[in-house]
Amino acid sequence: MLDNSLLFSLRLSLQVAAVATMFVIIVGIAIAYILARRFFRGKEVLDMIFTLPLVLPPTVTGYFLIILFGRNGMIGRHLYDWTGWSVMFTWYAAVLASFVVALPLMIKTTRAAIESVDENLIRASYTLGHSEWWTAWKVILPLAKKGILAGAILSFARAMGEFGATLMIAGNLPGKTNTMPLAIYSAAASGDRDQANVMVLLFTVISGLFLYAANKLSKKVL
Amino acid sequence: MSLSVKVNKAFGAFTLDAEWSIENELAELFGYSGAGKSLTLQMIAGLITPDEGLISLNGQKLYDSASSINLMPQERSFGYVFQDLALFPHMTVLENILYGGHGIQKNERRQRAAEMIERFQLIGLEKKLPNMISGGQKQRVALARALIRQPDALLLDEPFSALDAPLRMEMQQLVKALHKEFPIPIVLVTHDLAEACALADKLVLYANGKVMQTGTPDAVLSSPSCPEVEQLVKTRERLLQFSASP
């Protein structure tokens, strides 16, 4: 039952979600910090743009990614000219898709957590001679860790379940880009109920275990 | 050692327009809530930028609108104790104090932190988090954290307002003792005239964003320069009579 293609899809899903979440955490914290602590024109427009993938159908997000990163895309074209390489239909594209759809969850929760840190603590750190960087590292982020952890968990869960945008830019290439959700879709569409049942069960159990572990972890950390 | 302040800032209908200077003294900024005392303190520390003015400490300009000087809070050497103390809730007592020792070499910082812990009677509490210690202990941690760097002046924003009377008196005595140990200007914001008179070398009276009078407590009380101060003195006398009567 647990054949090679299934194991491949499972491993790929975990790999894509882990790598995407890693980038989501780094980029998400940076953007959330800027949105929470800096004041500049167009800030809320920027927030709106980063939030869009949360409300747009993943296919629309995927379409935007094609426009940007496709071989003839606004960014992808230059990348292809220089390197002869395109991100499209590689597992990196699946990471990109997961990254973009999961990022808003990270930004939203982290921004709220950073904004809820008592302003006087930050000012205290400044009067004690500490730079903004050091204050962010030693005071703001540790006090916002609850929100950051929640954001990371949500992002990983969202990345694991990503389907639409992944299908648009990474395709559904067996043994190459077919993550679990895509493999399940293929199995169901082709009437392979046995395979679909196994994968659905496995995916549900793994997601449940992940949520349980995340819950345990957040209780331990906080 | 001297601190001189001249600041001006408009907040909608409220305008702060304050000027005073102190030597190596313990000064109390006194006035009712909303008079602009805390605002002045935050401007001295660089947490709020005035519209215009001049702030200098020991001859060094920290803020000067005329020559566009405005040092960051990090570049000003003040110990600042916030009204809510602003102890870092995720750091232990020792970590809070060590955090105040920015720019001091590691061994030296440890050494000084140990001295501070002894000086402020915090022995045995080093590993406790701020939410596990009493109000008076928190005050002492905040003072230790503010003083470990040996700042050029100490600013205290209504630090004792949340304490009950006996503890408040104890802390006032502590500040008085600190002023002898650390020969630096100390500025304390208060709305308790009794405290101001008991502690201060110099009283700076605020009302409606303006400084009404400055001088020693005796001088201010004996010759009020304006109706606002007169009113204050009368209120104080009434209070004293009230508390003296059986």
Interface residues (C-beta under 8 A of the other chain):
Chain A: D118 N120 L121 R123 A124 S125 Y126 T127 L128 G129 H130 S131 K138 V139 P142 L143
Chain B: A45 G46 L47 M72 P73 Q74 R76 S77 F78 G79 Y80 F82 D84 A86 F88 P89 H90 Y99 G100 H102 G103 R145 A146 R149
